[in-house]
Amino acid sequence: MPVFLNHEDALSLWRDALAASVRGDGPDLSVRQMLIMLRVYTVQSPHTVRELSEVLNISKPAISRALDRLEKLGFVLRHRNEYDRRSVRVRGTGKGHIFMMKFAEQVSEAGRELESPTPFEAGIPLANDGGRLR
C-alpha cells in the first residue's frame, strides 16, 4: 500500500530519521555511503562497483572511496572476480544488516511521530500541490 506524504512531512521524516541516526551510537555515514548501503541491502542482485556506479550515477572512484569506509566499518565486503580481476563484487555483512535494520526502525519511528495524517489516513484524495513547501 503506498504512503502519501506532503513535502513538509517527507522532509520532516528524513530530518528526524537522520537526526536519530546521528545521535545514535553507530557511525555517521555520508549520503553517498548511505545510498550505497540502501542499494546493497534493499536490492537483491549481485552488486559490483560498475553496477553501483551506473545505477547510482556516481563515478567508480567515488564508489570505491565510499566502499573503503564501509568495508572498514564491517558493513560490506568486496571480492575480486577470479575470472575477471577488473570486476569487484560487493555484498553486505551481518553487521551492515543490523545497522540498516536499526536505521529502518529510526525511519519508522520518525514516521509514527508525524503530526499530520497522510491523505490516505485522513480519507482525503491526493491533490497536486505544485511541489511547493508550506
Residue frames relative to the residue before (quaternion, step in Angstrom):
aa qw qx qy qz dx dy dz
M 1.0000 0.0000 0.0000 0.0000 0.00 0.00 0.00
P 0.4039 -0.7264 0.4970 0.2494 3.60 -0.73 0.99
V 0.2626 -0.7226 0.6182 0.1636 3.51 -1.24 0.60
F 0.1792 -0.7894 0.5819 0.0793 3.55 -0.83 1.00
L 0.0231 -0.7862 0.6174 -0.0146 3.56 -0.79 1.05
N 0.4155 -0.6403 0.5599 0.3223 3.54 -1.09 0.61
H 0.7059 -0.4871 0.2990 0.4184 3.57 -1.23 0.37
E 0.6471 0.5294 -0.3230 0.4434 3.58 0.93 -0.85
D 0.6813 0.4756 -0.2881 0.4760 3.58 0.91 -0.89
A 0.6190 0.5431 -0.3486 0.4476 3.59 1.02 -0.74
L 0.6835 0.4654 -0.2849 0.4849 3.58 0.92 -0.88
S 0.6234 0.5308 -0.3385 0.4638 3.60 1.04 -0.72
L 0.6288 0.5357 -0.3229 0.4619 3.56 0.99 -0.85
W 0.6781 0.4855 -0.2847 0.4727 3.58 0.86 -0.97
R 0.6469 0.5248 -0.3128 0.4563 3.60 0.94 -0.92
D 0.7036 0.4753 -0.2738 0.4517 3.57 0.79 -1.02
A 0.6464 0.5073 -0.3227 0.4697 3.59 1.01 -0.76
L 0.6668 0.4856 -0.3073 0.4745 3.59 0.93 -0.82
A 0.6306 0.5305 -0.3364 0.4558 3.59 0.99 -0.80
A 0.6530 0.5017 -0.3152 0.4717 3.60 0.95 -0.84
S 0.6457 0.5230 -0.3157 0.4582 3.56 1.01 -0.79
V 0.6750 0.4916 -0.2889 0.4683 3.58 0.93 -0.90
R 0.6797 0.4845 -0.2862 0.4705 3.59 1.04 -0.78
G 0.5832 0.6099 -0.3673 0.3911 3.58 1.18 -0.45
D 0.6374 -0.5591 0.3842 0.3655 3.52 -1.31 0.00
G 0.5400 0.6246 -0.4021 0.3957 3.59 1.26 0.01
P 0.6459 -0.5241 0.3792 0.4054 3.56 -1.27 0.18
D 0.4518 -0.6332 0.5458 0.3115 3.56 -1.25 0.48
L 0.1443 -0.7884 0.5936 0.0724 3.56 -0.73 1.04
S 0.4927 -0.6210 0.5120 0.3309 3.55 -1.15 0.60
V 0.6591 -0.4821 0.3773 0.4369 3.56 -1.25 0.26
R 0.6387 0.5273 -0.3252 0.4564 3.59 0.96 -0.83
Q 0.6646 0.4934 -0.3074 0.4694 3.59 0.90 -0.88
M 0.6593 0.4982 -0.3111 0.4694 3.58 0.97 -0.83
L 0.6205 0.5377 -0.3438 0.4557 3.60 1.02 -0.74
I 0.6438 0.5003 -0.3163 0.4849 3.58 0.98 -0.81
M 0.6414 0.5200 -0.3235 0.4622 3.59 0.93 -0.86
L 0.6524 0.5118 -0.3199 0.4584 3.59 0.89 -0.88
R 0.6526 0.5067 -0.3149 0.4672 3.59 0.95 -0.83
V 0.6939 0.4867 -0.2854 0.4474 3.59 0.79 -1.01
Y 0.7743 0.3868 -0.1940 0.4618 3.58 0.90 -0.90
T 0.7469 0.3819 -0.2457 0.4858 3.63 1.15 -0.22
V 0.7178 0.3661 -0.2410 0.5409 3.60 1.19 -0.27
Q 0.2752 -0.7753 0.5518 0.1366 3.54 -0.57 1.21
S 0.4516 0.6283 -0.5419 0.3281 3.54 -0.43 1.23
P 0.5522 -0.5468 0.4593 0.4302 3.55 -1.17 0.23
H 0.1937 -0.7953 0.5667 0.0943 3.57 -0.69 1.06
T 0.0516 -0.7607 0.6464 0.0280 3.52 -1.10 0.80
V 0.6492 -0.4840 0.3900 0.4384 3.55 -1.25 0.28
R 0.6426 0.5309 -0.3223 0.4487 3.59 0.96 -0.86
E 0.6697 0.4937 -0.3025 0.4651 3.61 0.87 -0.94
L 0.6524 0.5054 -0.3209 0.4647 3.60 0.89 -0.88
S 0.6432 0.5304 -0.3170 0.4523 3.57 0.97 -0.86
E 0.6992 0.4726 -0.2723 0.4623 3.58 0.86 -0.96
V 0.7110 0.4700 -0.2708 0.4475 3.58 0.77 -1.02
L 0.7512 0.3832 -0.2079 0.4956 3.59 0.95 -0.87
N 0.3398 -0.7667 0.4743 0.2679 3.58 1.33 -0.14
I 0.4673 0.6085 -0.4641 0.4428 3.53 0.92 1.08
S 0.5477 -0.6365 0.4221 0.3417 3.59 -0.93 0.83
K 0.6073 -0.5733 0.4091 0.3675 3.57 -1.17 0.60
P 0.6445 0.5025 -0.3559 0.4532 3.65 0.90 -0.68
A 0.6476 0.5047 -0.3244 0.4698 3.62 1.02 -0.75
I 0.6137 0.5243 -0.3401 0.4825 3.59 1.06 -0.74
S 0.6668 0.5105 -0.3050 0.4492 3.59 0.88 -0.91
R 0.6442 0.5105 -0.3272 0.4661 3.60 0.97 -0.79
A 0.6550 0.4984 -0.3111 0.4752 3.58 0.97 -0.86
L 0.6590 0.5065 -0.3074 0.4634 3.58 0.98 -0.82
D 0.5545 0.5912 -0.3968 0.4308 3.61 1.11 -0.58
R 0.6986 0.4617 -0.2698 0.4753 3.58 0.84 -1.01
L 0.6646 0.5052 -0.3109 0.4544 3.59 0.89 -0.92
E 0.6482 0.5015 -0.3208 0.4748 3.58 1.04 -0.71
K 0.6303 0.5258 -0.3332 0.4640 3.62 1.00 -0.76
L 0.6693 0.4856 -0.2869 0.4836 3.57 1.11 -0.71
G 0.4726 -0.6844 0.4308 0.3501 3.59 1.24 -0.30
F 0.4710 0.7035 -0.4190 0.3282 3.60 1.25 0.33
V 0.7827 0.1100 -0.0681 0.6088 3.60 1.18 -0.49
L 0.2154 -0.7238 0.6350 0.1632 3.51 -1.37 0.31
R 0.1894 -0.7571 0.6140 0.1184 3.55 -1.13 0.71
H 0.0408 -0.7781 0.6268 -0.0021 3.53 -1.07 0.85
R 0.3688 -0.7019 0.5628 0.2335 3.55 -0.92 0.92
N 0.4734 -0.6402 0.5293 0.2931 3.53 -1.08 0.82
E 0.4223 -0.7379 0.4632 0.2503 3.60 -0.64 1.07
Y 0.6880 0.4631 -0.2849 0.4806 3.61 1.17 -0.46
D 0.7699 0.1270 -0.0767 0.6207 3.58 1.19 -0.51
R 0.2644 -0.8241 0.4825 0.1349 3.57 0.06 1.31
R 0.5883 0.5718 -0.3767 0.4301 3.62 1.21 -0.29
S 0.6710 0.4893 -0.2861 0.4780 3.58 1.18 -0.53
V 0.0872 -0.7954 0.5997 0.0057 3.55 -0.76 1.12
R 0.2496 -0.7701 0.5732 0.1268 3.57 -0.67 1.13
V 0.1721 -0.7687 0.6120 0.0704 3.53 -1.13 0.79
R 0.0775 0.7889 -0.6077 0.0479 3.56 -0.93 0.87
G 0.5521 -0.6229 0.4550 0.3165 3.51 -1.24 0.53
T 0.3132 -0.7206 0.5870 0.1950 3.54 -1.36 0.23
G 0.6773 -0.4617 0.3690 0.4382 3.55 -1.28 0.12
K 0.6474 0.5188 -0.3142 0.4615 3.57 0.98 -0.84
G 0.6554 0.4998 -0.3075 0.4755 3.58 1.00 -0.79
H 0.6211 0.5424 -0.3328 0.4575 3.56 1.05 -0.79
I 0.6478 0.5072 -0.3174 0.4716 3.60 0.94 -0.85
F 0.6299 0.5308 -0.3311 0.4603 3.60 0.97 -0.85
M 0.6953 0.4734 -0.2811 0.4620 3.59 0.87 -0.95
M 0.6283 0.5174 -0.3463 0.4665 3.62 1.03 -0.66
K 0.6276 0.5104 -0.3350 0.4831 3.60 1.05 -0.70
F 0.6520 0.4995 -0.3207 0.4717 3.58 0.96 -0.82
A 0.6244 0.5344 -0.3378 0.4588 3.60 0.99 -0.79
E 0.6475 0.5031 -0.3189 0.4754 3.59 0.99 -0.77
Q 0.6335 0.5215 -0.3333 0.4643 3.60 1.03 -0.73
V 0.6332 0.5057 -0.3278 0.4857 3.59 1.04 -0.73
S 0.6492 0.5178 -0.3158 0.4590 3.60 0.93 -0.88
E 0.6541 0.5077 -0.3076 0.4689 3.57 0.94 -0.89
A 0.6425 0.5084 -0.3246 0.4726 3.59 0.95 -0.83
G 0.6436 0.5239 -0.3201 0.4570 3.59 1.04 -0.73
R 0.6500 0.5110 -0.3193 0.4631 3.57 1.03 -0.75
E 0.6881 0.4915 -0.2791 0.4551 3.58 1.16 -0.55
L 0.4196 0.6926 -0.4879 0.3259 3.61 1.22 0.01
E 0.4221 -0.7390 0.4724 0.2293 3.55 -0.89 0.94
S 0.7462 0.3508 -0.2295 0.5172 3.58 0.92 -0.75
P 0.4732 -0.6666 0.4868 0.3079 3.56 -0.99 0.77
T 0.5415 -0.5645 0.4836 0.3926 3.53 -1.21 0.38
P 0.6446 -0.5099 0.3702 0.4330 3.62 -1.14 0.39
F 0.6213 0.5457 -0.3464 0.4429 3.57 1.03 -0.74
E 0.6837 0.4850 -0.2861 0.4642 3.58 0.88 -0.97
A 0.7073 0.4531 -0.2595 0.4766 3.57 1.02 -0.77
G 0.4490 -0.6998 0.4485 0.3278 3.58 1.24 -0.15
I 0.4880 0.6501 -0.4302 0.3926 3.57 1.23 0.46
P 0.4582 -0.6636 0.5001 0.3157 3.60 -0.86 0.86
L 0.5244 -0.6339 0.4684 0.3222 3.56 -1.06 0.75
A 0.0856 -0.7956 0.5994 0.0185 3.57 -0.77 1.07
N 0.4688 -0.6504 0.5171 0.2999 3.55 -1.17 0.59
D 0.1649 -0.8118 0.5541 0.0820 3.57 -0.63 1.11
G 0.5773 -0.6307 0.3650 0.3682 3.57 1.21 0.36
G 0.5655 -0.6418 0.3726 0.3598 3.57 1.22 0.27
R 0.5111 0.6524 -0.4192 0.3707 3.60 1.20 0.30
L 0.3995 -0.6616 0.5758 0.2667 3.52 -1.21 0.61
R 0.5270 -0.6256 0.4676 0.3350 3.57 -1.14 0.58
